[in-house]
Amino acid sequence: MGILIDNDTKVLIQGITGKEGQKAAAAMLEYGTRVVGGVRPGKGGETVLGKPVFNSVQEAVDILGGVEVSAIYVPPFAAKSAILEAIENNIPQINVIVERIPIQDTAYCFAAAKGKGIQIIGPASLGYIVPGVGRIGVVGGPKNLTDEIFTPGSIGIISRSGGMTNEVAWQVRRAGMGQSAAVHVGGDLLLGTTYKDLLRLFAKDDSTKAVVIFGEHGGSYEFEIVDMLKNKEFTKPLAVYVGGKFASALPVGMNIGHAGAIVERGRGAAEKEKALADAGVMIAEQYEQLAELVKDYS
């Protein structure tokens, strides 16, 4: 069945009247996701793509009943208040596409969410998809492209890059396999949902036989995978590609691309690959090898 979303998941879009919010609403509805409404202060009573708009999350929840996911499409300056509003109204899962959120705001929201057992995916996450079931956000692009890339199957995909979420999924499809779910965790320095968090979900998912990860030289989340494997918290086949090996020739601390690509001393791509390989992970030298490494396990 996949992780994170099913056919009955009720989705709210905060910022639905904006250009990006409307685009996301259209993409989700087109794929069959159960979008039940949106929020935009001052726009209550309007409709977008036939879905009601409410002035607040509380109003939406009171009228619509239980909402399982809120997808947030607001400007960076409004992101903190939007996320906290979703948390305060006990929406169990929040996908944040917003980029350039101040790091102190992100940390504050993560702490508030953790205190209530609420899952945040992002920031800077294009979303996630369970092929044939539904998607949150715009991962996959237009439906004709999404249908070409994604098909139900047994390979779980986790990616730090939005574009590479689609590319890796396409490589899996070309190799004759399908995906149980594909998740863009986001490109910011701090992640609300990490590789480790998703591997725990994939470990419990009967439809997932193997997982591939497109990682980066920046951050240290890959080292959490090593600890998981040593503790046998994840035992399914796992293949990882760590991008950015060229960064070893650049000054320590240099930001390559987005915020999540900051290189820490002694924790770059080479060190990650060695630690992962020593823990039993299959390492891809090029990302195109990921699908081939797990093909025998699908």
Rosetta blueprint (number, residue, H / E / L):
1 M L
2 G L
3 I L
4 L L
5 I L
6 D L
7 N L
8 D L
9 T L
10 K E
11 V E
12 L E
13 I E
14 Q E
15 G L
16 I L
17 T L
18 G L
19 K H
20 E H
21 G H
22 Q H
23 K H
24 A H
25 A H
26 A H
27 A H
28 M H
29 L H
30 E H
31 Y L
32 G L
33 T L
34 R E
35 V E
36 V E
37 G E
38 G E
39 V E
40 R L
41 P L
42 G L
43 K L
44 G L
45 G L
46 E L
47 T E
48 V E
49 L L
50 G L
51 K E
52 P E
53 V E
54 F E
55 N L
56 S L
57 V H
58 Q H
59 E H
60 A H
61 V H
62 D H
63 I H
64 L H
65 G L
66 G L
67 V L
68 E L
69 V E
70 S E
71 A E
72 I E
73 Y L
74 V L
75 P L
76 P H
77 F H
78 A H
79 A H
80 K H
81 S H
82 A H
83 I H
84 L H
85 E H
86 A H
87 I H
88 E H
89 N L
90 N L
91 I L
92 P L
93 Q E
94 I E
95 N E
96 V E
97 I L
98 V L
99 E L
100 R L
101 I L
102 P L
103 I H
104 Q H
105 D H
106 T H
107 A H
108 Y H
109 C H
110 F H
111 A H
112 A H
113 A H
114 K H
115 G H
116 K L
117 G L
118 I L
119 Q E
120 I E
121 I E
122 G L
123 P L
124 A L
125 S L
126 L L
127 G E
128 Y E
129 I E
130 V E
131 P L
132 G L
133 V L
134 G E
135 R E
136 I E
137 G E
138 V L
139 V L
140 G L
141 G L
142 P L
143 K H
144 N H
145 L H
146 T H
147 D H
148 E H
149 I H
150 F L
151 T L
152 P E
153 G E
154 S E
155 I E
156 G E
157 I E
158 I E
159 S E
160 R L
161 S L
162 G H
163 G H
164 M H
165 T H
166 N H
167 E H
168 V H
169 A H
170 W H
171 Q H
172 V H
173 R H
174 R H
175 A L
176 G L
177 M L
178 G L
179 Q E
180 S E
181 A E
182 A E
183 V E
184 H E
185 V L
186 G L
187 G L
188 D L
189 L L
190 L L
191 L L
192 G L
193 T L
194 T L
195 Y H
196 K H
197 D H
198 L H
199 L H
200 R H
201 L H
202 F H
203 A H
204 K H
205 D L
206 D L
207 S L
208 T L
209 K L
210 A E
211 V E
212 V E
213 I E
214 F E
215 G E
216 E E
217 H L
218 G L
219 G L
220 S L
221 Y H
222 E H
223 F H
224 E H
225 I H
226 V H
227 D H
228 M H
229 L H
230 K H
231 N L
232 K L
233 E L
234 F L
235 T L
236 K L
237 P L
238 L E
239 A E
240 V E
241 Y E
242 V E
243 G E
244 G L
245 K H
246 F H
247 A H
248 S H
249 A H
250 L L
251 P L
252 V L
253 G L
254 M L
255 N E
256 I L
257 G L
258 H L
259 A H
260 G H
261 A H
262 I E
263 V L
264 E L
265 R L
266 G L
267 R L
268 G L
269 A H
270 A H
271 E H
272 K H
273 E H
274 K H
275 A H
276 L H
277 A H
278 D H
279 A L
280 G L
281 V L
282 M E
283 I E
284 A L
285 E L
286 Q L
287 Y L
288 E L
289 Q H
290 L H
291 A H
292 E H
293 L H
294 V H
295 K H
296 D H
297 Y H
298 S L
